[in-house]
Amino acid sequence: MKLLLERLKNNAQFKKIAHWMMIPSGEARPRLWIKWFVNPFFHKHKKGSKIRYRTRMDVLPFNLFEIGKKAVIEDFSVVNNGVGAVIIGDETLVGMSNVIIGPVTIGNHVITAQNVVMSGLNHEYQDISIPISQQKVTTKPIKIDDECWIGANVVITAGVNIGKHSVIGAGSVVTKDIPPYSVALGNPAKIIKTYDPVSNSWVNTRTKSVD
């Protein structure tokens, strides 16, 4: 059986047919039979977690989706694990109208406000003889550590890590890693405060004063 599955996995024609059976051509949303009868056996919904009724779950069985204990995904959000796993930690709140495209890992006790976009996916564009939509995609994982607060309308780009207990101001575009215990804002996001354990206070990095 293992040998058969390996051969099927390496068979391009079979993979094409299997993909079509799971997802209609040119779409990201899985077919209903996948949603109802397949995904429940592959994905983890821990105790007390909630996915609101109006959330669009474009999740498939061949990549991981996991939502932690007492975590909530609010209405009008979109979650897509088609090119990479999406993992949401315990007691994390994903705000209304978020877009999460894997590979994305969100830690415990994280808050994301409205209209946050985080995508571990990028499209290739270098070959000008082929439409960008038909070129391959690349992925770089996004990771948001525990206890972070992500403000409204923030965009987090592929490959970014946001350290523990950090805050990203509303409307920011995060293109580089943010270290733990930092406040960052702007486009591109820049660090404006860091926590100093010696003085037990938050220090403004622009003025070096305690806020």
N, C-alpha and C positions, 0 to 999 in steps of 0.2 A: 504493500500500500504506500509506504513512504517513497519508494522508487517511482511509483506511478504518479504521485503528487508532484515529485520533483520534475518529472518529464513534462507534466502538464504546465507547471510553472514556467518552464523554459520554452514552451511552445507558443510562439507569437500569435498564431491564428486562434488557438484556444483562449489565450488571454484576451484577445480582441472580442471574441464571442462572449466570454464571461463578463467582461466590462460592460458590454451592451445589455446583457441580461440584468445587471445591477443598476445601470444608469442610462437613461435615454441619451441618444447621440446629441452632442453639443450642449448638454446640461450638466449641472452639478448635483441636483437633488436626486437621491436614490429612489428607485421604484418602491411602491408601497409594500410589496411582499418582503423586500429587504428590511424596511422599517419595522414591520409588524412581526415577522416570523424569524428573522435572522439576527438583527442587531441585539435584541434582548439577551441572546446567549453569549455575546462577545464583549459587551460593554458593561462597565461597573457603575451603578447608581447606588451610592452608599446611603445609609439610613438617614432619613430626614431631608434628603436633597430634593430640590424642586426645579423643574424646567417648565416655565409658564407656557400656557396653551398656544400663544401666538409666536412662540420662538420657532425659527426655521432650523431644523436639525439635519444638515447635509452630512450625515455621518454614515460610514461604511464599515463592514466587518473586517476589512484587511488592514486597517490601522486602528490604534487604540483610541477609545474615548472613555474618560473616567471623570465622574463628578463626586466630590467628597461629601462627608457628613455635614448636613445642614447647610450645604451650599445652595445658592439660588442663581438661576439664569432668568433674567427678567424678559418681559414681552418684547417682541419685534427684533430680537437679536438673531444673528446667524452664526452657527457653528459648523465648521467644515474641516473634516479630517482626511480629505481625499488624498493629500500629498504628505501628510504627517500627523502624528498623534496630537490630540488635545487632552490635556490633563488639568483638571481644576481641583484645587485643594479644599480642605475642610473649612466650613463656615466662611466661604468666600462669596461675595456678592458681585455678580456680573450685571451691570446696569442696563437700562433699556436701550435698545437699538445698537448694541455692541456688535462688532464683526470680528470673529476669531477664526483665522485660517491657519491650520497647523503647518509645521510643528510648533506648538505653543504649550508651555508648562506654566501654570499659575499656582502659586503657593497657598498657604493657609491664611485665613483672616485678611484676605486682600479685598479692597473695595475698588471697583471701576465705576465711574459715573456714566452719564449718557453719551452715546455716539462715539465710543472709543473703538478704534480700528487697530488690530494687531494682526499682521500677516507674515508668516514665515516663508511665504512664496514670492518668487520673482519670475518674470518672463524674460527669456532671452530676446535680443533685438538685433544682434550684430549682422546677421545675414539679410541684406536689403532686398534679396530676390524672393524672400518668403515673408508673408504677413506675420507680424509679431504674434498674432493669435494662434498661428500654426507652428511656432517655434517651441522648443522644449522649455520646461520650467525648471528652475533651480530652487533649492530650499536651504535655509539656515535657521536653526531653532531660536525661538524667543523664549526667555525665561524671566518670570517675575517672581521674586522671592517673597517670603512671608511678610505680612503686615503692611504691604504697600497701599498707597492711595493714588489712583490714576484719575485725574480730573477729566471733565467733559471735553469731548471733541479732540482728544489726544490721538495721535497716530504713532504707533510703534513699529519700526521697520525690521525686516528680517535680520536675524543674528544678534539682536540686542539683548543684553542682560541688565535687569534692574535689581539692585541690591536690596537687602532687607530693610523694612521700615522707611522706605523712601517715598517722596511725594513728587508727582509730576503735575505741574500747573496746567490749568485748562488751556486748550488750543495748542499745546506744544507738539512738536514733531521730534521724536526721539530716534536719532540715527546712530548714537554711540552708547556704550555701556554707562550706566549710572551706578556709582559705588553705594554700598550700604549707608543708611542714615544720612541721606542727602535730599535736598529740595532742588528741583530743576525745572526750568521753564524756558519757553521761546522756540523759535524755528531757525536753526536747529536748537534743541534744548541744551541749555548750559546750566551748570550747577551754581546756585546763588546762596545756598546755606549748607552747612554740614554740622553734624553733632560732634561736640568736643567732650569726650568722657572725663577729661581732667577737670574742666570747669563745670561739667554737668549742665551744659547749655548749648543752644544752637547759635552758630557763628555765621554772620554774613560774610561770604567769601569775597565780596567786592569791597567792603569797608573794613573787614576784620573786626567789626563790632558785634557785641552780643545782642541778639534780637529777642 
